[in-house]
Amino acid sequence: MIDRLATPHQRRAYGRGGINRVTSPWRANTVPYASIMLGSLLPIWILADVMPVAPPLGYMIFLCWRVMRPGLMPLWVGVPLGAFDDLFSGQPFGSAIFLWSITMIALELIETRFPWRGFWQDWFTAGLAMILYVISAMVVSGASVTEHLVVAAVPQMIFCVLLYPLFARLIAWLDKFRLSRSRRIG
């Protein structure tokens, strides 16, 4: 890539054949999806015996990727990633498919309405989406939603909202790794 953009003098200065100045297509295409699927698998090892304390990590990573890189994933990606999350979350099959797809559609509408946002708007949008996701997951699961159940889910919602900056930093690091230059011999 640098050969096309650089002048002949710069090409000689950098040399030939040492480092490829483009990203690895395999890494660029798999890191977001692998991180989301790993996030869906992580709550298996976090156990809470009385109430759900662990936030939905797969959804949080999915949401962070979508908020930070709006055009990276296609609109239909909520279906396969939601199906993978349904297999490991314990929710009825189809609930994450439905909720993740609705999230993608809603974020696409927000993106067309407000194309330039700051971190605070992203945090508010993601926090609201995570709170609505936890409440909607309770409704879709078929449980009788009582005030005691909602009060028991409040710590999970607070964790979701407060952990967003940490997850945004993690996704920024993963995005930097995803787009880093790879070395090619030859």
Disulfide bonds with the S-S distance in Angstrom:
none
